[in-house]
Amino acid sequence: MRGLLMLTVCLGLAWMVLGPLTLWLLVRGPVLARTGVVVTLALLEAATVALSPEPAPVDVVAHETARETAQEAAAPDRAREPVAEAGCAAREPSPERAVLSERGAALTLSWHAVPGECATAEVTVRHDGRRLRVWLHEGPPSAERAGTRVLPVRVDGAEASLRLPLGSRPGRGGHVAVDGRTGHRIPGRPAPHA
C-alpha cells in the first residue's frame, strides 16, 4: 500500500514537472523533441490509468449514495431548495389574507388549509401600478411562468400561509394585494414590523 502511495506521488510530481516542459517543447521544440514529448505524454497517461482505482461495483455505489442521502436528511441546518411534494393534490387556493410588511420587503399570504396541505406552493406576483396581483398553485409544478417562485408553506391549525420576499420593494402604503384569478382585493390586517 505504501509503495502504491509513493508511485502515485511520483506520478503527480512527474505531471507537474513534465507537463509544462512537454507543452513548451511541443510548441517550440524541434521535430525529434516533439516526438519524444508525445511518447512521454503517452507513458504518463498510461501510468495514470494503470494506477487509477478500479470502479466500485454498483451495489457499493448505491450504498454510498443512500448513506449520503441519509446524512443530508439528518442535517437540518443545511439550506435546501423547497420542492413540491408529489403526493399532495394540485389546487389553486384563494388567498384570504395578505399582509404587506411595514417596509414593503415581504408579503405574507394566508388561506384555508386542507388535509394533506402541500409543503410548498408556487407563487406568482405581478406589479400592476399600486396593485400586487397574486396567483397561488399547490401540487406538482404547473407550466413554468416568468416570476414564479416555489416557497415553503406553514400550516397553523386551519390556516396555511407563506412569506414572499419582494425583490423590488413596492414602498410604503398605498399598495393592495389582489387575487390574480378573480381580480378581487385580498383583505389584510395591520402589518407587523418587518
Buried (B, 14 or more C-beta within 10 A) or exposed (E): EEEEEEEBEEBEEBBEEBEEEBEEBBEEBEEEEBEBBEEBBEEBEEBBEEEEEEEEEEEEEEEEEEEEEEEEEEEEEEEEEBEBBEEBEEBBBBBBBBBBBBEBEBBBBBBEBBEEBBBBBBBBBBEEEEBBBBBBBBBBEBEEEEEBBBBEBBEEEEEBBBEBEBEEEBEEEEBBBBBBEEEEEBEBEEBEEE
